[in-house]
């Protein structure tokens, strides 16, 4: 399991002049985008349709404090932004995790990071957001209509990222850790052992208790994953579901990111 601290990326200056964002544009301050998440539906590069890596999409989240976050299939990236005048301008250092993913996904991360830092124009029509530079256009749809939030219960949530404060790590190759919630309990697998226990669900929290596991021995990296899973499932943790992703975060900022398994 590879863990690398968040790395500051140098901000690339956007030298192009602002462009007309079209009749569908909202008011210039970008407030209409605050608190929303958008998912890519199409990408055009150099005038031609561009295929993202299989089973990936660009996810763009804009909060009400002016922070823009994005993922493109591997790492998370983000920073503060100015959305006035129909253009997205990153206003400070952009941070990105550095998890061990395949070269194609890393290259896609760099493409999306560079695109955001190039100061694309933005245009919102209904629930469709378009971002454009001279060489690339990304069409995104509001996540609420494109990919609604999954219910916490009734799904099998597979761990794909371990969060450790200001760092993130991927799951060891070949290891599968997952959780399922039902009837006030959690059941699953730590990547090494079968586990279960109580799980009292609240609006924003889950209170775990009485956890048990089997006692199989595993390789060191899988044991490390198991320790991270069990450390998260202690006492009260916060939970948030966005589309098919579940984030569990403990009081110390450590936690897990999980994805709803395909049925």
Beta strands, then each sheet from edge to edge (+ up, - down):
strand 1: 3-5
strand 2: 7-9
strand 3: 36-45
strand 4: 48-49
strand 5: 59-62
strand 6: 67-71
strand 7: 76-82
strand 8: 89-90
strand 9: 94-96
strand 10: 121-125
strand 11: 128-132
strand 12: 136-142
strand 13: 156-164
strand 14: 167-170
strand 15: 177-182
strand 16: 185-190
strand 17: 194-201
strand 18: 205-213
strand 19: 235-242
strand 20: 245-249
strand 21: 254-260
sheet 1: 1+ 14- 13+ 15- 16+ 17- 18+ 19- 20+ 21-
sheet 2: 2+ 9- 7+ 6- 5+ 3- 4+
sheet 3: 2+ 9- 7+ 8-
sheet 4: 2+ 9- 7+ 6- 5+ 3- 12+ 11- 10+
end
